[in-house]
Amino acid sequence: MKGTLIIGNYNYSSWSLRAWLVARWSGLEFEEQRLALDTDQFPDEVQALSPSGLVPVLHHDEKIVWDSLAIAEYLAERFPQARLWPADETMRVTARSLSAEMHGGFTSLRSQMPMNCRASGRKVKGDATLARDIQRITLAWSEALRISGGPCLFGARCIADAMFAPVVFRFATYGVPLDDSLAEYSKHMLAMPELQLWHARACAEVEVIETDEVG
Ligand SMILES: N[C@@H](CCC(=O)N[C@@H](CS)C(=O)NCC(=O)O)C(=O)O
């Protein structure tokens, strides 16, 4: 049963990237439907496809699943063999908690450092709340990598890595300094074929969303 994943711009749509990555890792056969964000036609286009009026949204097996985390959970249930959550219970609990923390928080990072995958060399001074978000994320990553031994947060790639993939792009775009283990993790993520493909598609896009061009 083939699915359709409706996403936004590759360059800017961080929530789309999360769901798309999990979908790729799950082994789901799906086609992509891209809706350009911030256009006059977006509201009408998305309303016909997504109950929340937001992307990503997955249509699969006569079901509609919206919201990146719900899509990730749906795919983890449907494709257990893809091991989208860690097998170890303690790691799984932490991976789920971190994914929820990313999904519901880090609002300063999300607003002050918008995902802009194709941009590099950007600089954002940011305020104390941005510094706090970065400090919390780097601490959480360090702790996960210390316990798992890497190369991904919980050893093998899982949903938590997908949830933080846009942050990996952000840290690269805005040159956030990282210690060795975090730099290694970022390098590993950016070298993944899926992230390379997403990045190439972002570079091929022509739309510019001025509000997300920061630094
Ligand atoms: N909580 C949602 C957030 C989705 C979201 O905010 N998507 C943005 C694109 S990255 C969107 O659809 N924006 C369109 C708009 O606000 O009009 C999720 O996790 O999927």
The ligand as a Gaussian input file, in Angstrom:
#p B3LYP/6-31G(d) Opt

LIG

0 1
 N        3.297000      20.375000      15.125000
 C        3.332000      20.282000      13.694000
 C        3.895000      21.563000      13.126000
 C        3.718000      21.627000      11.612000
 C        4.041000      22.991000      11.038000
 O        4.090000      24.016000      11.742000
 N        4.257000      23.012000       9.709000
 C        4.546000      24.234000       8.992000
 C        5.642000      23.990000       7.945000
 S        7.173000      23.511000       8.639000
 C        3.331000      24.661000       8.209000
 O        2.580000      23.855000       7.719000
 N        3.148000      25.984000       8.071000
 C        2.130000      26.517000       7.261000
 C        1.427000      27.676000       7.849000
 O        1.659000      27.980000       9.031000
 O        0.627000      28.269000       7.123000
 C        4.150000      19.038000      13.290000
 O        4.908000      18.548000      14.126000
 O        4.001000      18.525000      12.167000

